[in-house]
């Protein structure tokens, strides 16, 4: 019997291995070659084409062609047009973005990759620098991420693809230059090197600004260019300047220009004049929706680049940036756009915001205005089955002094169409945001509300022959930009509950604000709570949920094994009965023979 059971197990195992092998054998990997071509005119109008070559093996595979067509038809962003061609080099899709300005280009790129971008083009035309330079702050491979995601979501077994960047070329007015990698950076410029640019700005309020701009050049540049350099800088100085001139600082010569009491429009104009480009874009107010639920906030936003200046060999042109406000004005942390996310950068020292960097393109925001104090933030996530969640996000206010803040937050959110409500406890006032849906749906909602760096992700995995599905959820919250003044390091509490069949097994947190390990509490009701501070926190938790097909499979296998065992037992019993019957019959025969022998012997004795 044991041998038969062992044989059955071996047969089942071999069948499983055969199925897995058959699946894997159909998953040959296809390398997709990606070529980016950006064609630009001086007005920043043009086209960007992204060519994806799926190789010659797809040419004769109608099924793969149909599958790719299906993916692209469903997932292609609206900013892209496309065509497909088949030739000796492979089966290709050519995607095109057409644009008529830098603003249009940004908008369409953002539509494709789903995050803010800040590309910049400079075309200096003087003896100090002449040519063109282009910088992008996104990877060209980001432009095909939607395609990779679409293929994965469709789950086609024979579309196992790897995307490789093979070419990144820019054609600017007929001048064709290749970028070294897929993050485009072109330096087609010649001239004399400079050391640094310094800007000091005072916001006097009431549309009045002071700005000092300083160009620092090596003594060698100053000596070689001579009077030409002075002529260039005088031409870059507006007549409204209250001072301009040269001074020596060690091994460097500095040209300084000072403006006082100019309005915002003129501030932008004289900055562009000095920087030899048209990219400076300066704004102050709330037109860009800089206010947050915690502050009726104004923001000074400046987009500038220093691409018109050539660095010294092996170095970068540095920017030394300072910004100050009138005394008693509440100010917030300055942030700079990095890879689509607004990140903290620079610091306030004695009422002056200071940023020092060697980047070449900057989009920065410095907030100020009326702030409302909160006593904490509570987030509660209820996880239901099948990637379904409800999340509440509470701003907590002091019960005695926080009513104005609660009302402001409620009005701010409801005007934006957010599902917000006011509540109170014995000790606090609450403004609550409620969001429901899948992780992706909540991620989209919170991203629209709080901006880049806020997302929620969900993944599940079921192993072969498993009876449970393993679930992993990540919730990244980044609202640092709105936590200013006394709100910077408020208590932050995150609790996750199970509202269905999910069994939450573990929870971890990462506190970016203070770099401290969060306190994780396992509650009696099966929920977990993380206690943190500040507004830049990452929470992950693991859970399991019963996997019905796996349970069914085990039941079937167990049933088959029990049936086989029962049959074996029945066979054994029947065999035993037959053996016993034969033995009894043999015994009767032997007894009969013995009796007959005994009777024969008795008759023999009687006769003699």
BAKOL-451424 format. One record per residue (C-alpha): x, y, z. Coordinates in steps of 0.25 Angstrom, whole numbers, plus 5000, padded with zeros to 4 digits. Each point is the difference from the previous one (the first is absolute). Layout:
XYZ/...
# end
This chain:
500050005000/501150105004/500749984986/498750034993/499850135008/501450044997/499849974985/498850095000/500850125007/501149994989/499050004989/499350125006/501350075002/500549974985/498750054995/500250145007/501450014995/499649974986/498950115000/501050105006/501049964990/499050014988/499750145005/501450055002/500449944986/499050104994/500650125006/501250044991/500550145003/499950114989/501050115001/499350134995/500950114995/499650145003/500450124992/499750145004/500150114990/499750155004/499950104989/500050155004/499950134995/500550135007/498550035004/500049865007/499049954990/500249864994/499849855002/500549895008/500049864995/500249875008/500249884991/499849865007/500649894991/499549865005/500949934991/499949914988/499449885007/498750085001/499950024985/499449874998/499249985013/498650054998/499649975014/501050095006/499750114990/498549995004/500450005015/500950124998/498950084993/499149975011/500950055011/500350134992/498650024997/499649995014/501250075007/500650104990/499950145007/499250114993/501350094997/500549894991/499749964986/500649874994/500249914988/500649874998/500949954989/500649864997/501449994992/501249925000/500550075013/498849965008/498550035004/500050145005/499050105006/500350144998/499450105011/500050154997/499850125009/499850134992/500150135008/500050154997/500750065012/500849965013/498750015008/499349914990/501249905000/500050005016/498549975000/500049894990/501249935006/499350015014/498849934993/500949884996/500849985012/499150055011/500950105007/500550145000/501250034991/500950124998/500850004987/500850124996/500650054987/501050114999/500550074988/501150105004/500650094989/501150085005/501549995001/499949955014/499249884996/499449964986/499249884996/498949925006/499849915013/498949915003/499649935013/498949915004/499749955014/499349874996/500549874994/499649984985/499749855004/498850065009/499350034987/499849854998/499749965014/498550004997/500349904989/500749915009/498950015011/498949974989/500749884996/500249955014/498550035004/499549924987/500849885005/500349954986/500949885003/500850014987/500350155001/501149995010/500850134997/501250085004/500150144995/501450064997/500450144996/500950004988/499950144995/499750145005/500250114990/499750154999/499850084987/500050145003/499850084988/500849904991/501149995011/500049855003/500649965014/499949865007/499850005015/500949915008/498849935007/498550005000/499950135010/500350104989/501150105002/500650074989/501250105000/500250064986/500650135005/501350075000/500550125007/500750045013/499849945014/499450065012/500049965014/498650035006/498750085000/499550075013/498650055002/499550075013/498550045000/499250075010/498549994999/499550145006/498549954997/499050094993/500749964987/501350065003/501349934999/501550025002/501049914992/501550004999/500649914990/501549974999/500849934989/501449945005/501049974989/501449955001/501150104999/500449934987/498750024994/500050155004/501450024994/499749934987/498750064997/500450145004/499150114996/499149904993/499549945013/499750145006/499250044987/499249875001/499750025015/499650144998/499049964989/499449905010/499850115010/498650075000/500050155001/499249995013/501249945008/500450095011/501449945000/500949924990/501549985000/501249905001/500849975012/501149905003/499849885010/501349925001/500349934987/498650044995/499450124994/498550035003/499050084993/498950055009/498650074996/499050045010/498550034998/499150065011/498550025001/499749934987/498749934997/499949854997/499950024985/501350085000/500749905009/499749894990/500550094988/501350055006/500349865005/499849944986/500950124995/501149965009/499949854998/500050024985/498749914998/498550015001/499849885009/499950085013/498549995005/499750075013/498749995008/499550055013/498649975005/499049895001/499649994985/500749874999/499249945012/501250005010/499150015012/499849885007/499049945010/500950065011/500450134995/499450114992/501350014993/500750094990/501249944993/501250074993/500349904988/501250024991/500449924988/501450044995/501249934994/501450034998/500249934987/500550124993/501350005008/501249904998/500649945012/501549995002/500649864996/499649895009/499150095008/498550055000/499550155000/499550015014/498750085005/500050075013/498650045002/499450095012/498650045002/499450085012/498750055005/499550125009/500249975015/498849925006/499649944987/499849855002/500849924990/500149854996/501149914996/500550024986/499849894990/500649974986/499449914990/500949874999/499549894991/498650045000/500050015015/500150135008/501149985010/500550085012/501350074996/500750125006/499850065014/499550125008/501150075008/499750135007/498850034991/500749974987/499749884991/501349954995/500249904988/501449964995/500049904988/500849964988/498849964992/499750084987/498550005000/499150045012/498550015003/499950045015/498950045009/500150085013/498750015008/499450105009/498750055006/499049975010/500249865007/499049935009/500649915011/499649855001/500349915012/500249884991/499649914988/499349875001/499949914988/499149875001/500049904989/499049894999/500449884991/498949924993/500149884991/500450014986/500850135000/498950085006/500350115011/499450125007/501050105006/499750125009/501050115002/499850095012/500550135003/499950025015/499850135007/500050065014/498550005005/500250145006/500850074989/499949924987/498650034995/500550104990/501049904995/499049894999/499050094992/501150054991/500449864996/498649954998/499650114991/501449994993/499749854997/498550004997/500350114989/500949914993/498949895000/500749925011/499249915009/500350075013/499250015014/500150075013/500049925013/500450025014/500449915013/500050045014/501450064998/500250034986/499350064987/500249924987/500050034985/499949864993/500349964986/499449874996/500449924987/499649874995/500449904989/501149924995/501450045004/500250064986/498850085001/500350055014/501450034995/499550084989/499150085009/501050035011/501050044989/499150104994/499750055014/501450005006/500950004988/501249914996/500649915010/498649955005/499649864995/499449875004/500449874994/499449865001/500649864996/499649865002/500749874998/499549855001/501049895000/499849874993/499149915008/499850115010/498750015009/500250155002/500450134992/501150095006/499750144999/500950125001/499550155001/500950125000/499450145004/501050124998/499650135005/500750134997/499450135005/501350065005/499850124992/498750045007/500549975014/500750145004/500350075012/499549935013/499449894991/501349954995/500149885009/498649975005/499649865005/499649914988/499249875003/499749904990/499149885003/499649894990/498849915003/499549874993/498550024995/499949874993/500749865000/501450065000/500949965011/501050125003/501349935004/501150115000/500150154999/501350094998/500250154999/501150104996/500050145006/500750094990/499850135008/500849965012/500749874996/499549935012/499449855000/498550015002/499349945011/499249884995/498849955009/499349874998/498550035005/499149905006/499050014989/501149954990/500350144994/501450065000/500350155004/501350074996/500450135008/500850104993/500250154998/500050104989/499549984986/500949914992/499749865004/500049874993/499149885005/500049864996/499249885005/499949864996/498749915001/499549874995/498649964995/499549864997/500249954986/498849924996/500549934988/501249955008/499149955011/499249934989/501249944994/500449945014/498749955002/499949934987/501449945002/499749965014/498749944995/500749924990/501049955010/498949965009/499349934989/501249924996/500349975015/498649955002/500149914987/501349945005/499449975014/498849944993/500949914991/500849965012/498849965008/499449924988/501449944998/500049965015/498649945000/500449924988/501349955006/499249965013/498949934992/501149924993/500749975013/498749955006/499749924988/501349935000/499949985015/498749934998/500649914989/501149975009/499149965011/499249924991/501249924995/500549985014/498649955004/500049914988/501449945003/499649985015/498749934995/500849914991/501049975010/498949965010/499349914990/501449934997/500249985015/498649935001/500349914989/501349955006/
# end
